[in-house]
């Protein structure tokens, strides 16, 4: 065997050993039909004073516009925790066409806990301005249906 042939064989052996030792970056993902479906109902400011229907265990996403530079932010003013449970902290989604002062979307997620109905009320105000009137408000009725 020539020196070049020896090195080629050694490199092939090392490469095969290396490939076996390195974990594959491919993750096993279940087939889409085998995943548990989770339907999310999304509401926005245009749905103010309306009624939304959810299945028990379903998710509600509330997307409201806000301008971070004003000091105002959306907060839950009233919600019955027996029926709707806030899921984590609200997320802010930047404007698709960012400009200084451009509004963003604040997104809240809620999970329906049991059948019945409740009203979700939210206000846009400065968290440090306890005695100030809200700059805006949002309210929807949520009817939760048994599965």
C-alpha positions, 0 to 999 in steps of 0.5 A, a space after each residue: 500500500 502506498 503512503 497516499 493510500 494509507 492516509 486515505 484509508 486512515 482518514 476514511 476510518 477516522 471520518 466514519 468513527 467521528 460520524 458515529 460519535 457525533 449526535 444527529 441534529 435531526 430530531 424526531 417529530 411526530 406525524 402531524 395527524 398524531 399531534 394533539 390539536 390545540 386550537 387558539 382563538 385570537 381576538 383584537 381590538 376590533 372584537 371589543 364588546 363581543 362574545 367569543 366561544 372557546 372549548 374547555 381547555 382551549 386557548 385564547 390569544 388577545 392581541 392589542 396595539 400599544 406604543 412602548 414609548 408612551 409608558 402605557 401598557 395593557 394589563 388585565 383589569 378583571 378576569 375570573 381566574 376560575 374560568 380563564 387562566 393567564 399563561 405566562 407574561 404578555 409578549 410584545 411583537 415589534 411592528 412589521 415595518 419598524 420606525 421610531 415610535 411605531 406601535 407594537 402588538 402586546 399579546 396575552 394568552 389565556 387557557 379556558 379552565 371550565 365550562 361557563 362564561 366570564 368577562 375579560 376586561 383589560 386597560 391601557 395605562 401607565 403602571 405607575 399612574 395609579 389615579 390616572 384614567 386608562 388611555 384605552 380599554 378592551 372587554 370581551 365576554 368569553 363563553 366556554 363550552 364543555 368538550 
